[in-house]
Amino acid sequence: METVIVLDFGGQYNQLIARRVRECNVYCEVKPYTTTLEEMKAVNPKGIIFTGGPNSVYEGTSPHYDSKILELGIPVLGICYGSQLMAYMLGGKVKSAPVSEYGHTEVMIDKHDAIFTGVSDKLVCWMSHTDYIETVPEGFSVTAHTKNCPAAAMSCPDRKLFATQFHPEVVHTQEGIRMLQNFVYKVCGCSGDWKMDSFAETAIQSLREKIDKGKVLCALSGGVDSSVAAVMLSKAIGKQLTCVFVDHGLLRKNEGDEVEAVFGPNGPYELNFIRVNAQQRYYDKLKGVVEPEEKRKIIGKEFIQVFEEEAKKIGAVDFLVQGTIYPDVIESGLGQSAVIKSHHNVGGLPEVVDFKEIIEPLRMLFKDEVRRVGLELGIPEYLVYRQPFPGPGLGIRIIGEITEEKVRIVQEADAIYREEIAKAGLDSELGQYFAALTNMRSVGVMGDFRTYDYAVALRAVNTSDFMTAEAAQLPWEVLFKVTNRIVNEVKGVNRVVYDCTGKPPGTIEFE
């Protein structure tokens, strides 16, 4: 399989580069700069990309690499720190820039080499550097410059070595994707015939070889990540896989039955499926609890206890499967990134399950890539495109104490809301949408009777990364219809409100 390797020197865009290469239908992996030269040779890559990074190449503690990598005849593209490292390794001069460049910067193309084929003479690119290449190495030509950066790009086509001080992988760089396409097609000679089905095929074969005759245990939530991971393992090892699905009673309407229909004994996949109906157990533990963080901790702790109990019944297993995806890894602070928030997929379960190794087949994929793999594996679309759902479930969409009656109310209201959003064709446009139950009760009138019931809050946001979000401006006719149906069909509700708060200052979830 044709492979391009992204050699990571600590840049924040390492996975974005890999993603852009994959979008060119060329398989790409990220490897740390600690990967040895022999390990790199063993991959036999069609091309290598050096990433950016926060260091200065002339500092003694900065990450470097064996200069022999530039003598292998394998095409190399250096980006930002990677361009400076290439220059430094080959005898060029890198210094602190008199003027740093950050953000949108006008770049003038001096020479249309292979990277700049078909690219405009002048374009706006994304810069982020305090050092610059003062003198390019022998045999290199300057191919682009800016007002403050004399070598915004350089190349030595005879040796298949290219470098850009700017970031072609980010959307802010005009024609950046064309530059990357030029590298993988014109310089590396890739055919561009890799697709997600190729990834799934290769991953399944690799899992089969790795696991051999071992026993595997998977915590199945029914969400897209764990579902795709489970199906991959099922296709690789069949009945050697046991999936434990804990129904804590805080799922969306009919969700437990839907998961069982897909993965249970009557479903299309070969695996051992265990459903634990722990609804009452959770309701008892949560009785009287109103503080959001306490609810989260109880739900999380109880899940681990239930899972541990089921794991002990199964006995020793060789591998534990987790549906970890790349954003989970980054947000949890693994590698060189700062901790944003902890994720259940990158901690927790390993402490209570006896196993030899963790398997994370989706670890290097983004959410949209996971969904594409899911479709390639034949997983039903309603599972693949299921709305994001928090680990504590409806527990953090019910303000105040959780009761079985409140769960019923929010399940019914949410089902109506999701149904009408889908009917209106808005489901694919929204980042996330759901109904929550407030702790507010108000006086109402239904028929000739006075009511004193709960208010349901509807939430819908537009977001690209879930780090920030804006309240969606839903059509009034949709909100009117949803409101009318909820107050008429859901017992215990006499008022519906719409949350217009963005993130920040609010959060997407209510608690």
N, C-alpha and C positions, 0 to 999 in steps of 0.2 A: 504494500500500500504506500502511495506517495505521501510523505510526511514532511511538514515544515516544523522546525523546533523554535520556540521562543525561549531564549535564554534570559532568565529573569535576574536583573541586577537591583531589584527592589523598587521598580517603578510602579506607580499606581495604576497604570494602564496595561499591565502585562496580560491579563485575561482578555481585555478588550482587543488587543492586537490579535490574539489567537482567535477570537470570535470573528474578527474581520476576515482573517485568512479562511476560516471555515465557510464564511459567506461567499467566498470565491470557489466553493466546492473543492477545497483542498484540506485534507486532514491536518490538524495542528495541535501540538501539545506544548504546555509550559513546563520547563525544567529549571531548577535553581542553578545559580552560577557555580554551585559546589559540585555539580555533575562533572565527572571526570571526562577527559578527552576520549578515553577508550569507550566509555559508556555512550558518548555522543556518536562515535564511529559505529558502534554496534547498531544504532538506530538507522544508520545509513540515510540521513535526511536529504531531501532534495534542496533544502535551503535552511538557513539559520537567521534568526532576527535577534539582535541584541536590544534589550529594552532600555528605557530610561531608568533613572535612579536618583536619589537625593544627595549622593556623594560627589566629591571632586576626585578625578582620576589621579591627580598628583599627590593626594594624601596617602600616607602609609597604610591607613586602615580601610581604604576604599576597596570594594570588591573588584578583583581583576580576573583574568582567565589566561590559560596557556596560549601564547601567541601562535602556536603551531596550528590552532584551529583555522587561522587565516591562510594556511599553506596547503590545506586539504583539497583545494579546488572546488569546494562546496560554496555556492553563492551565500554571501552574508550581507545583511542590511542592518546598519546601526542606526538607532533612533535616539536622539537627545543624548543622554549619558553614554548610550551605546555608540554614538557617532564619535564622541570625544575619546572613548576607550579605544576604538579602532585607530584613530589618529595617533594616540599616545603609544599604543602597542607597536606601531609601524614607524616611530621616529618623528612624528609631527609634534607641534607644540600646542599645549592646551593651557590657557591662563584664565584668571578671573577677568570677566568682561568689564570694561569701563562703564558700560550701560547694560543692565540686565533687561531681558525681554520676557514679558509675561502676557499671555492672552493673545488676542487677535493682532497679527503682525503682517504687514505687506511684504511679500517675498517676490523677488525678481529672478526669473529663470535665465541663467547665462548660457546653458548648454543643454539641449534636449537629448540627453543620453537615454538608455533603455528605460530607466525609471520615469523620466519625464516625457516619454513618447505620448503625443496627443494631449499634453497638458498645456494650459494657457501660459503666455509669457510672463504674466503678472497675476498673482492670486493672494488671497488672505489665508494665512496658516496659523496654527495654534503653537505658540512658543511658551516655554517654561524653563528658563535656564539663567544661571548667574555666571557660569564659565562659558568659554567659547574656544573654537579652534583658531589659533592665531596663524599657524603655518600648517598646511596640509602635508602629508607624508610624500616622499619621492614617488613619482609615478601616478599621483592623483591629480585630478583637475577639479577646480571649484566649479560647481554646476548651478549654484544659486547663491544669492546674497540678500541681505536686508540693509536698511539704513545703518544699523549698529552691529551687524554680524557679517563679517567678510566671507565666511564660509558657512552659509546656511545649508548647503548640501555639497557633497564631493563624491567622486567616484573614480575607480580604476577598473574599467570594463574588462581589460585583459585578464585580470585576476578575479573578476566577478564580485568585486567589493564595492558597496554603495553605502552612503550614509546621509541622513537628514538631521539637522539640528531641531527641526520642528517635528510635530506629531501628526503623521498622515492618518493615523487610526481614529482620531476624534472627529466628530461631526463638524466641528468648527473649521477644520482645514478643508478649503475648497479643493475638490478633485483628489482628495486624499485616497479614496477607495481606488481610483484609477491607478494611482501610484503603486498601491499594494498589489493590484491585479497585474500591473506591468512587472513587478518583482517576481511574483509566483509563476506567471505564464511565460514572459519573455526572457527573464534571467534564469529562473530555476527550471524552466521547461516543463512545468506541471501540466497535466492534461485537464484537470478540473472535473474529474468524473466521480469524486467522492461525495456521498450523500449520507444523511443520517441513518439510512438502512445499512450502509456500510459500517457505520460506527456500531450499531446494534449487533450486527453479524460478528464483527471482530470482538466486541466485548463479551458476547455470549460464549464464543469459542475460548476466549481467554479465561473466563470464569469456570468453564468446564474443566480446563486443564489445571487451573489453580486448586479447585476444590476436590477434584478427583472423586473419591468415595466418601468424603466428609459429610457431616451433618450441619445444616445451616438453619439459623433461627432469625426471623424477621419480625419487627414490630410494625404491623400494618395499620395505618390510620385511615386509609381510604382516600387520602389526598393524592395529588398527582405524583409527587416525588416518591413516596413509599410504594405507590401502586406500580409505577414504571420499574422501580428497582425489583419489586416482587415478581413481575412478569418476566423480566430478564433472567432472574434466577430460576424461575419455573422452566423456562425454555432451555436453560443450561443444564439443570440437574434434576428436574421433576420432583419426585416424592422425597428426595433428600432435603427438601426445603419445608420448613414448618413456619406458617405465618400466624401470629397471635394478634387478633383484633379485639381491643378492649372497648366495649360500648359503655361509656360512662354516663349515658342518659342525657348528655349535653350536646348531642349532635343535632343537625338540622332534620326536618321532618322526613321520615322514611330512610334516612341516610344509612343506618345500620343494616337494614334489609337490602338496600341497593348494593352495599359493599359485599354482603354475603352472597347475593345473586351472582356477582361477578367472580368472586374468589372462593366461594363455598363449594361443597361437594357436587352441586349441580351446574357449576360454572365451567367455562371452557379451559381452565388452566389446571395443569397437573401439579398439585402441591397439597400439603396437609394444612387445613384451615381450622383454626380454633377461635370461636367467638366467645368472649366472656361477657355475659350480660351482668354488669356490675352497677346498674342504675341505682338501685336502692341503697347500695353500699355508699355511693357518692352522696346521695341525698342526705343520708344519715350523718356523714362526716361534715357536710356543709351547713347543717341545720344551725340557724342563729348567727352565721358568719356574714358580715356585711362589708368588711374592709377588703378592697380589691386585691391587694398584694397577698393577703392571707388566703383568699379564695384561690389565687393562682398556685400558691405553695401547696395547699391541701390537694388540689387536683393533680398537680405534678407528682407529689409524693405518693399519692394513692395509685397513680398509674404505674409507677415504678414497683410498688409493692405487689400489685396485681400481676404485672408482667413477671416479676421474680417468682411468684407462686407457680405460674404456668410453666416457666422455664425449668423449675425444679422437678415438675412432673415429667417433663420431656427427658431430663437427664443431661449429661454433659454434651455440649455441642462444640464443633470445631470452629465455626465462623458465625459472627453476628453481622447481619446486614442492616445498614442504615441508608436512608434516602437522602443523604447529605448532598446538597448542590453547592456550587461555588460561592454564591452570595452568603450562604450559611457560614462557610469557612472564613470568608473575609470579615463578616460582621462580628464573628466570635473572636477575632484577633489572632487567628493562627497565621503562621508565616510572618511577614513583616508589617502587617496592617494593625491599626489600632482597634481596640475592642469597642464595638458600637452597642451590641446587646448579645446576650448568650442565646444559643439555640439548642433545643433538646437533641438535635441530631448530632451534635459534636460534643456531647458530654452527658452524664447521668446514667444511662443504662449499663455501660461497661463495668461500673462499680458493683453491680449486683448480679451479673450473669457470668457463669464460668465458661469461658471460651478461649480460643487460641489467638484469633485474629479478627479484626473488623474488616468487612468488605463494603466499600462505598463506590459502586459502579458509576454513579452520576456526579461524582465529586468535582469534576472539571467542567460541568455544563451549567449554562444559565437556564432560567425557568423556561424561556421560549424554546430552547433547544431540547429540554426534557420533554416538553409537550410534543415536539416533532418526533422524538424517539418513541413516545407513547403511541402516536398514530401509526408509526411504522410497525410497531409490535402488535397492532390490531386492538388496542384498548379502546373501549367505547368513548365516543367524543364527549359525552356528558361527564365522564370521569376526567378525561384529559383537560378539558376546559372548565373544570369546576372552579368556582370562586374561591379565592384564598380564605382559609378558615383557621382561626387561632387554635393552638394546642388546648387551651382551657375551654374551647368551644363556646357554647352559649353562656357559660359561667361568667364571662366578662361582657356579655351583651344583655345581662339582667342586672340592673342597678339594685344594690341592696341584697337582702337574703334570697337565696335560691330555694325554690320549692317546686315540687312536681307540677303544680298548677301553673306557676309562672313559666316553666319550661314549655308546657303545652301551648300557652298563649303566644309566646314568641315564636315557636315553631310554626304555628298556624299563620301568624301574621307575616312571617318571613317567606313562607311558601307562596302566599298570595302575591307579595311584592315581587319576588323573583319570577313568578309566572307572568305577571303583567309587563315587567321590564322586557322579558324575552318576547312576548307577543308584540311589543312596540318596536322590536328590532334594536334595542339599545344595549343588550347584554354584552355585545362584543366591543362596544365603544367605551364602557366604563371600567375603571381600574378595580373598583370594589363597590359592592352595594349590599345592604342587608337591613333587616328590621331589628330594633333593640327594644327592650321593655324598660321604661323609666320606673322610678319608685314613686312617681306622682299619681295621685288619684284625684279625680275632679268630678263635680256634679254634672250630670247630663240628663237628657230626656229622650226616651225611646218609646214611641207610641204615646200612651197616656201615663207612663210610669217614670218616676224619678230614678236615676241611676247614680251610682258612686263607684266608678270603675277606673281602670288604669289608662294611662296615655302611652301609646306606642310611638317611638321615634324612628323615622326612616333616615337612612344614611346612604349617600352615593357620592363617590369622589372620582376625580380624574387624576391620574398620577402615572409617571413613567418608571419611577424607582421606589415608590412607597416611603421614601425618606421625607418628601414633601408632597402635599396634595391640595387640590382645590375642590370645594363642593361643586358637584355637577349641577348645571342648570337644566333640570328635567322639565319636559313639557308639562304644562299645567293639567292638560287632559289626562295624562298618565297618573299624576299625583292624585287628581280628583277621583279617578276610577279605583286606584289602590285604596285610598281612604274610605270610599264608599263601601268597598267589599270588606275591608277589615272590620269596620264598626258594625256591619250587618252580619258577618259570618263568624267572627271570633268572639266567643262569650268572654266577658270580663274586660272588654275594651270599649270605651265610648269617645276616645279622642285620639287623633293622629297628628303628629307634628313632623316637620322636615328640618333636619340639621344643616344649617348653612355655614358651619364653621370649617375653616381650612386647617391644614397642618403645616407649620404651627399657626395659631397657638394651641389648637386641639390635637388629639391623636386620631388615627383612623378608627380604632376601636374605642368603646366607651369607657372601659376600665383597663 
